[in-house]
Structure formats: C-alpha cells, structure tokens
Amino acid sequence: MSAPNYGIPIVDAEGKQTQEFNDWVAAVNRGLLLIGTGSPEGVVTATVGEIYMNDAGTAGSILYIKRDADIAGDRSSGWILV
C-alpha cells in the first residue's frame, strides 16, 4: 500500500470524505488483524487474505485466514484455520 497523496483533500466542498480517502482507509483496514471471540466462519465479513485471531482460542483454534471471497454469496464464509 502506498502513502496517501497529501495534495488531494480528504473532504470535498460539502464536507464529505472523498472517494480517494475512503479507498485509502479501506486499504489500511484490510491490513489490520481482526480480533474476536470464537470462530469467524459465518460471522465475520472480510476480504480474501485478511487474518483473524480468536482471543479465546485454545491451541489449534487461534488463527484464521480468509481464503475464499464468499461461499454462495456469503462474505462471512470462507475462513480456514491455519
């Protein structure tokens, strides 16, 4: 991910966030570790490649990665345990 272009405003004349800024924020958020309790399968919506940590997990059920974009249109499905 590249740094934001500081020459482009983050809000428009109406005070709304610009699309460029929204795209940059989305890219930053995709790089963050998602943390929650329990398995993310069927619960946590994400894009392919995102990582989730089960903060209540026992050995062997702590870290998941989003492998599939969706399963039958469900974007909260497609997680695998790593």
N, C-alpha and C positions, 0 to 999 in steps of 0.2 A: 504494500500500500504506500502510496506517495503522500508527501506532506500536502496540506491544503494550500491552495493558491491564495496568498494573502492579498492579492489585488482584486479578488472577487468578494463582494459583500455577502454576509451570511443572512441578511434580511433584505427584502425588497422595499419598494417605496411605501407599501401598505403595512410594513412591519412583520410580514410573514417570512418564514425561513425560505431561502432559495432552494431550488432542486439540487444544485451543486452541493450545498451544505448538507442537505438531507442524505444525499448519496455518500458523502464522506463520513457522516455519523454512522450510517448503516455499515460501511466497511469497517470502521473501528469496532463497532459492536460485534461483528462477525468474528473478530479476533479474540474476544474475551472468553474466558472459561465460564460456562454456565454451571451453577451450583444449586442443588436442590436435595430433597429427601426422597429416596426411593428411585425406582427405575424411571427414565424419561419416556419410555416407549408408550405411545398413545396419549401422552400428557404434555410434553414439551415440544413446541413447534420450533423448528430450526432449519437452516440450510445445510447442504452437504458439506462435511468437513468440520462442523462445529463439534466441540468437546464438552461433555457434561460430567460432573463429579457428584456422586451420591454421597452426601455428607454423613449419612447414617449407615453406609455400606459396610459389609464385612469383607474379609479377604475374598477376592474373586468377583465382587459385585460393586466396584467403586467407580471405575472409569468407563465411559461410553463414548462412541463417536457416531456421528450421523452419517450413515453410509448411503442411504437411498433418499432421493429428493422427496418422494412420497410413496405410499402404498395405497392404491385405489383412491388417489386424491387426498389422502390424509397426510398432511405435512408433519404431524406429530409422530408418525410411524417411520420406521427405517433406521432405528438406533441399533448398534451392536456393542456388546460388551467386549472390551479389549483388556 
